[in-house]
Amino acid sequence: RSNKSEWTISLAATHIGIVTIPSFELNGQKTQPIAIQVAQDEQAPEVNDLVEVQTQLSTTELYPNESALLKARLIIKADPRRLQNPTVAPPAVEGLELNAASEANQYQTVLDGVEVTVVDQNFRITAKEAGTYQLNEPVFKGTIVYGSNYSGGTRLVPIETKAKTYSITVNPKPS
């Protein structure tokens, strides 16, 4: 009688370069470390081909107790059923009050001949004290199961949008 255990472990590189899988020991047996060269996939889609965040800020100059409106739109250009662990980090600003001004509104539409899922939401930014503040727009993070038309295979493509930053100036209360 013989007994065999085989483990299959999926790996996903987090950065480009040489990545080393360390050795590990199990029941007195030890593996050798394995070095893997990680390169950029030239055929992988760009983040903007899959997901896009658009924002519009009503004004970048406020006075204390005055508000601005941030209109945020998330456009998912891929099939939403292929998304895994999607999260949306809301806009962020330190030193100003930030509240949702509307509920998130999700709908399907066609943009540039492509069927997309759109999520719209408005946020109200209210100034309290004079100063200069940095507002970061929402960020989408997730993974998409991406299929290749040539090989018929699929792979997981991580997606993370880069947050655009707005500079907001709050002027002192006029005399």
Disulfide bonds with the S-S distance in Angstrom:
none
